[in-house]
Amino acid sequence: MHQLTSITRPLNYLELRWLNTLLKGQNNALKSKFKVSGFIVAAIIGTMCTWMASKMEDSFWLFLVGTIAIFSWSFIVFMPYELYKMHKNNRRNISLIEFWIKKGTVTVYPISALQIAKAIEYDDEGDLFIVEYDPDRLIYIWDHDGNLRKKFPCLNFEIYEDDFATLTGRPINPLSEKIMPVEINKMAKWAYMKHPGIPGHLDAEVGSFAEVVDKINKTPI
């Protein structure tokens, strides 16, 4: 994406709303704590199952009771660390969100596309968009989570800087009406992906839009 020109602009109303919604969710997650009663219940179940297992002969029921005992004690041993990691991640996310809100600006790469091709996902590899943003200059956009299906593709849009896109889960800011893209056969795209060197997300290259689309569509299925 180094070939694209970036600008830094103020966060708009929607972007601030996304960040404040994320902040509220992370604060709520940080406040939520697993109740001590859960550990007490696990300890009671683990103790009972361990005692029962010590009195039983080899059988399916011994296996079942022993498995329950193992899971109960594992919960008590490992869950505090998992909760610690979750809370540490929550605090990190809160700091990042507060940083962006306080910063009040975001770096974007404005695009006024000439044409766009799309290949919808075949299995679980995500949708692929090929954007010609200047004559014979292409950028590849992968949508692995279906975040772009509502308003994209469109000819005028912004690509968010990586940190902001990762934090919000929104890589693109659409600025114009959705268009009908040039269609790429999804099975041909899937077969094309098996070739080495397939472009990744936001990879840019110099090449003919029509030739690249035709090359993918002619990939043997």
FENDATA-V297232 format. One record per run of one state. SS is the DSSP state (A for helix, B for strand, O for the rest). FROM is the first residue (numbers start at 0). TO is the last residue. Records with the same first field share a line. If there is no record, write none. Layout:
BEGIN
SS->FROM-TO, FROM-TO
END
This chain:
BEGIN
O->0-5, 10-11, 31-34, 55-58, 103-103, 112-113, 119-125, 134-135, 143-152, 154-154, 160-160, 168-170, 174-176, 178-180, 183-184, 192-202, 206-207, 217-220
B->6-9, 104-111, 114-118, 126-133, 136-142, 153-153, 155-159, 171-173, 177-177, 181-182, 203-205
A->12-30, 35-54, 59-102, 161-167, 185-191, 208-216
END
